[in-house]
């Protein structure tokens, strides 16, 4: 049950940060193609960061047991 809560917190943090960055980029960028390119790259980066953090979290607790 704790892993569900931690996974949700990590996902919420990554998703919230990606949303905030995408929101700023979408309003600051005038060119429509660049808007979607940048927001797509930010979203992909958020997913990659999520998996990196989860793997680091799991490996940290696997070593301590």
C-alpha positions as CSV (number, residue, x, y, z in Angstrom):
1,X,0.0,0.0,0.0
2,X,2.9,2.4,0.7
3,X,4.3,1.8,-2.7
4,X,1.0,2.9,-4.3
5,X,1.1,6.1,-2.3
6,X,4.8,6.8,-3.1
7,X,4.3,6.0,-6.8
8,X,1.3,8.3,-6.8
9,X,3.3,11.1,-5.2
10,X,6.1,10.6,-7.7
11,X,3.7,10.6,-10.6
12,X,1.8,13.6,-9.3
13,X,5.0,15.5,-8.8
14,X,6.3,14.7,-12.3
15,X,2.9,15.3,-13.9
16,X,2.4,18.6,-12.1
17,X,5.8,19.9,-13.0
18,X,5.3,18.9,-16.6
19,X,1.9,20.6,-16.6
20,X,3.4,23.8,-15.2
21,X,6.2,23.9,-17.7
22,X,3.9,23.0,-20.6
23,X,1.5,25.8,-19.5
24,X,4.3,28.4,-19.5
25,X,5.7,27.2,-22.8
26,X,2.3,27.1,-24.5
27,X,1.5,30.7,-23.5
28,X,5.0,32.0,-24.2
29,X,5.7,30.4,-27.6
30,X,4.0,32.1,-30.6
31,X,4.8,29.5,-33.3
32,X,2.1,26.7,-33.2
33,X,4.5,24.0,-34.3
34,X,7.1,24.9,-31.7
35,X,4.4,24.9,-29.0
36,X,3.5,21.3,-29.6
37,X,7.1,20.3,-30.2
38,X,8.3,21.7,-26.9
39,X,5.3,20.5,-24.9
40,X,5.7,17.0,-26.3
41,X,9.4,17.0,-25.4
42,X,8.6,18.2,-21.9
43,X,6.0,15.4,-21.5
44,X,8.4,12.7,-22.7
45,X,11.0,14.1,-20.3
46,X,8.5,13.9,-17.4
47,X,7.8,10.2,-18.2
48,X,11.6,9.4,-18.4
49,X,12.2,11.3,-15.1
50,X,9.4,9.4,-13.5
51,X,10.9,6.0,-14.4
52,X,14.4,7.1,-13.3
53,X,13.1,8.2,-9.9
54,X,11.0,5.0,-9.4
55,X,14.0,2.8,-10.3
56,X,16.3,4.8,-8.0
57,X,13.7,4.6,-5.2
58,X,13.2,0.8,-5.6
59,X,16.9,0.1,-5.8
60,X,17.5,2.2,-2.7
61,X,15.0,0.1,-0.7
62,X,16.1,-3.2,-2.2
63,X,19.6,-2.6,-1.0
64,X,18.6,-1.8,2.5
65,X,16.6,-5.0,3.0
